[in-house]
């Protein structure tokens, strides 16, 4: 009878988050957040880098960044220094959501100084100039199957983090 040593999935994946994610995202550091917007379902989107029109003719009047960050189904907080400006949650009321949309616009035209991931909680912190922070705090118990956040890169790759401790970085041309 053979014995097998079982190593928890968490212990294998966590170190890779702390080491690999900063390496992958290093080129976005120093880029300016030119645009903060919301897509379907009030998903937060930030556009960094060079702004260009979309390829699709019906969207050609809109601009997108060479780096596009999207938060999906993940509560977020905006801080300025030690002061919390806004905290979102899935149970936000319409008025609270509208206020959050206005407050997060303060990140526009700010340079990204750092991007860190806490391997234990998958908490993501985007640090901007003038002491602003955008903090995503994923619910590791969420069973929606949605990624916590995604980063589309100028190299035509997409970094996806979540659900759980899952992450991937692959070509945007690969099937899901």
Secondary structure, 3 states (H helix, E strand, C coil): CCCCCCCCHHHHHHHHHHHHHHHHHHHHCCCEEEEEEECHHHCEEEEEEEEEECCCHHHCCCEEEEEEEEECCCCEEEEECCEEEEECCCCCCHHHHHHHHHHHHHHCCEEEEEEEECCCCCCEEEEEHHHEEEEECCCCCCCCCCCCEEEECCCCEEEEECCCCCEEEEECCCCC
